[in-house]
Amino acid sequence: MVFRQPPPAKSGLQPQPLDPTRRVEALRRLLAEDNLEPTPVITSVSLSAWARIKTGLAKAPSGSLRPSRPFIIGLAGGSGSGKTQVRDVLADALSQFAPVSTFTQDNYYCDFSQRYAGLTPQAFYDTVDLDDPEQVLTAKLIADLRTLRAMPLGAAMTMPRLVYGTPTTLPSLAPTGQLISAEPFVITEGIHALGTPALRRCYDLSIYVDVDEAVRRDRWLLRNQKENRGATCHMWQTTVQCMGRYVLPSRAQADVVVNNTADLSQLAQMLYQLTGLLLAD
């Protein structure tokens, strides 16, 4: 998906050009004000990320918000955390400055229809843990992200495409992939997006989407019922809760932790303002 046209103007949100010193102070003030909200959007910013952000801002020319190469943002979080929602809100915000390309890392799951050809869909959903990183083509994902990062703006490459399972079929990889363009901003999301050091090094900015387990469960069940993926409450109990073993540890590795139980308009406003301050290049 590519966000090319800026969304309608948001009253009072248009970032103003600032010199580097004032931009750093504006970022600090924005985070402090957010922390005073009943439900802050930004839960934490890592010390290393904060140092990198301040260094980058100090070097950036005032008002320069269009990267000269693909600026890649990785979004992680448990199933049902709202990664896709945060991705789209962030893409809307970034599209004020330059085109944005997005894709889901679900497309880098293995071909389950081949790996588990002997299982019925019910047996598959009852026994296979989709939170296990062994189910992901991580080496392929890293290679593709490195290729994308090195591509000239506007070029395109083919990535895998997952066909989700149904009550009668297993998830499988489509015979034809999908084209992803190297836009100034590229946002990718997935539960294992921050799973390894090599993968995290592929991103210019990493974000973990944090949500209470009960909220994730309800969202997950609603989504899977709506999309007829064949998943059940039993699958949640037996597999998805295993995210604590594989996914939750990546929270501590993220540059920014976002609380996705905040009001959506508050989330949109915060991300819009934050991008105008963080992503100068």
N, C-alpha and C positions, 0 to 999 in steps of 0.2 A: 504494500500500500504506500502511495506517495501523497504527501500533503504539500501541494504546490501553491495554492491560492491562500493568502492571509484570510483568517476568519474575520467577521465583522469587528469593527473597532470596539475596544473595551474601555468604557469611560473611566478615566482616572488611572489607567494601568500602563499607559505608554511609557516605557523607560526613557529617561532623558539622558543625553550624553553627559558623562562625568569624567573628570580627570582621574587618573589611577588612584590617587590617595583618597579622594571623595568616594570612589566606587567601592574601595575596601571598607570604608566606614559605613557606607550604605548597606553593604552586605551584612556587616555585623549588626546594624540596627534592625534590619529586616528579620534576622534570625531571633534577635532578642524580643521583638514585638510578637513574633509567632509563638514564642515560648510562653507568653502571657495569656494566650487564648485558652479557653476551656479544653479544647482538643487540638493541640498543636499539630501542624502538618509535618514539620521536620522534627523527627525524634532525636536525631544526632547527626553530627558531621565529624568524621574521623580526624584525628590530629594531623595525620600525614596528608589527608585531602585538603584540610584547611590551609596548611603550609603551602601546598602546591597551588591551590586556588589563589592565595594572596600573591605568590610569586608570579603566577601567570597574569593576574590583573595588573600588577605593577609594571609588567613589560608590555602590556597590550595598549595600543593606541585608543584614545577615548572614542567610544561609539562604534568600534570595530566588532561586528557581531556575525560576520560571515566567514566561516573557516575556509582555508585554501585547499583543504583535503577533507575527506569524510571524517567527521567528528563522531565517534561511535560511543553510544550510551548503552550499557547493559543493565537490564532490570531483572531482579530475581525476587523470589518469594514463594511461599507455599501454594499449593493448589487452592483456588478460591480466594486468594488474597486480593484479587483485582488488578493484577499486573497489566492486563490488556487495557483496562480502563485508565490506569495511570499513564500507560504508554500513549494512548490517544489524546489525553488531556495535555501531556507534555508535547506531543507532536503539534497540536493546535497552537500551543504557546510558541514553539520554535519556528513554526511556519510564518510568524510575523516577521522573522528575520531572514529566512532562507528556506528553500524546499527541504522536506523531510521524507526519508524513506523508512519504512518499518517492516519487520518480519518477526514471526514467532519461532522459537527454538523447538517447538513441538515437531517441526519438520525434520529435526535431526534425531528423532527416535529411530531405532532400527525398524526393519520391516517385520512387524509382529506376525503377519500372516505367513511368513516363511519360517521365522525362528520358532514359532509355536504352532506349526501347521497341524500337529496332532491333537490340539486342544479345541474343545468347543468354546464359543464365546463366554458361556457361563463359567466354565473351568478357568479360562484365561483371566477373567475379571476377579475370580475368587482367589487365585494363586499368584499372579504376577504383580510384583511391586513396581509400579511405574515411577516411584521416587528413587529407585535404585539407579545410580549413574551408569551401571553396566548396560542399561537399556538405551543409552544415548551414544550416538556416533560423535564422540567428543573430538577426536583427532580431525575428523572431517570438518566439524564446526570451526575449530581453531584455524585450520588451513584456509577455509573460506573467509573468515573474518580478517585474516592477514592479507589475503588477496584483495578484499574489498577496501581495506584501509589504504592500500598502495595504488588503487585505481584512480585515474583522473576523474574529476567531477563530471557527472553526466553519463559515464560509461555504465554498462550493465553486465551482470553475470547471472548464471543459472544456479539456483539452489534447490535442494530436495523439496518435495511437497508431500505432506502426510494426508492420507485419506482416513478420517476418524472411523472407528468401528461402530457397529450398531448391535442391537440384540442378536443379530444373526451372522455378523461378519466381524473379523478381527481387523484392527488398524493395519494399514499397509502403506507403502510408499507408492505414489503415483508413477506411472511409466514416464511421464514428462514432468520436469521440474517447474519452478517459477522464476521469473526474471526479477532481480533486485537491482535497482539503480544506485550508483554511488553518488548520493546527494550530499550537500554540505553537512546535513545531520542524518545519522542513521540510528534508529532505536530498535533494539532487539530484546525480547523478553522470554523468560523460561524459568522453570523451577531450578534448573541446574546452571543458570547463566553465570554464577560466580563460583562454580564448584571446584575449580582448580586454579593454582597460581598462573599457569600458562594461559588459561581462558581469561582471567582477570586482567592480564597484561594486554589483552586485545582491545580494552576499552579506554577511552579518554575520561569517562565518568561512569561510576557504578552506583546503582541505587537498589536498596532492598525494600520491598513493600511489606510492611508489618501490619497484621490484622489478628484479632483474637481468634482462637480456634473455632469457637461456636459460630462466629460470623463466617469464617471460611467454609465450614461444613454446610451451612445453609445455602451460601452462594454456589458452592460446588454441586450440591444436589440439584438445585434449580437449573443450573446451566446444563448439566448432563441430561436431565429430563427433557429440557427444551430442545436440545440438539440430538436427542434420541441416541446417545452414545452407548446405552446399555449398562451403565454403571448404577450401582445400588448403594443403599446404606451399609450393606454388608461389606462392599468393596471399601467404603470409607473406613470402616472399623478395622479391616484386616490389612489394608495396604497404605492408604493415604496418611494415616497418622504416623507412619514410619518416617515422615519427613524430618522428625527430630534427629534422626540418625544421619541423614544426608544433606538436607536443605538448610535447616536452621543454623548450623555452624557458619554458613556463608554470610549471615547477618553481620557478624563481627568484622568481616572483610570488606564491607561496602563503604564507599566514600560517604554516601548519604543514606539514612534510614527514613523512610516516609511512612506516616501513619495514614492508612487508607480507610479509617473510620471517620475521618474528618468530613465535614460538609463538602459536597462536590464543588460548589462554587468557590468555597474557601481554598480547596485544593487547586482549582484552576487558577485562581488569582495568585496564590503563592508561587506556583510553578512558573507562571508567566513572568512575575517580577524576578524570581530567582534566576531564570535563564538569562535575563537581560544583564545580570550582574556576574554570574558565574562563568558564562561560556564565551566571553570575549577571547579572541585569538589573534 
